Amino acid sequence: KMTIKEKILSQLLAAKGEPVSGQKLADELNISRTMIWKYLKGLEEEGYVIEAVKKKGYVLQSIPDVVSKERISPYLTTSHLGQNIMYYPICDSTQNIAAEKAREGAPHGTLVITEEQTAGRGRLERSWDSTANKGVWMSVIIRPEISPHLAPQFTLVSAVAITKAIEDITGCVAEIKWPNDLLMNGKKVTGILTELQAEMDRVQSIIIGIGVNVNQEVEAFDVSIQSLATSLKIETGSEVNRPELVAKILYYLEKYSNIYIESGFEPIKLLWESYSCTIGKRIRASLLKETLEGVAIGITNEGVLQLQLDDGEIRGIYSADIHL
Ligand code: BT5
């Protein structure tokens, strides 16, 4: 359901720089012209530049570069994911907010999204560099009716979904590095953090945290990661429309989550393998207590990485940092 503000905005956007009559808007939305004017003022306060052309109407001159609900909604094609959007110009971590909202009962598909994180995090309490207005820093709350042991695969489902979205929007194909990284030219462009709220035998919610470096230049990254990280802009040479990318990610995330829940991991695994840069390679895996070396021969239907050690033994790895 679109709000009045969103309806006005979508009309202005659809007019593509031509004036939209205030009277026509008022008639269609069944509100007074004074109300239309108030909504337009509200949009201007959010950074939209709207020009009033005498006797003709309103022209949208420019759009703020933000990932607000108003900017994302027009691109949405999902039935659940992103239908409830909670937007924060700044926050500590969208994972923390989403966890709190999930506990308070936020519906399936709720999207928590921000411009800037002051305490963005990766796995094992590592920090996630989240420059203002340049990335996609978001968390999606999903509530599938599945057993908790099936939750970790959502990291892999998400990796496929984000890769597809990036490919649609930029034409460039990222590689998936097990378990939670997307790389372009060997550098990290995306990280995924999947967290779980569950009872022994039932998932309450899965919170999928997604960080995509979008419009940063190299200098925007902390010096410590400048040689490891990259952005879509650095790789493709052009700015990416963040709201459109967010909507595409949600579209594929909904699509592949549904496939996973209905048909199991097999179909996702095939896609995942086609994008993987890990399988078939000699790798080093740093686990919490040991480091193993060998050839990554595949992933199981549980998303577990199969590592063949030099003595032939095959070890299943549930979580690790992989060095190629
Ligand atoms: C991850 O952890 O890759 C998961 C990152 C998830 C971030 C999203 S943003 C929205 C949501 N809210 C949050 O607070 N988090 C999620 P991990 O595999 O542990 O990788 C972390 C490592 O990646 C760091 O130790 C750095 O070396 C590197 N790194 C940090 N920031 C980066 C960035 N912006 N781009 C590329 N690499 C980065």
Boltz pocket constraint, residues with backbone or C-beta under 6 A from the ligand:
constraints:
  - pocket:
      binder: B
      contacts: [[A, 92], [A, 93], [A, 94], [A, 95], [A, 96], [A, 117], [A, 119], [A, 120], [A, 121], [A, 122], [A, 123], [A, 124], [A, 126], [A, 127], [A, 128], [A, 129], [A, 130], [A, 136], [A, 137], [A, 138], [A, 139], [A, 180], [A, 181], [A, 188], [A, 189], [A, 190], [A, 191], [A, 192], [A, 193], [A, 209], [A, 210], [A, 211], [A, 212], [A, 213], [A, 225], [A, 228], [A, 229], [A, 230]]
      max_distance: 6.0
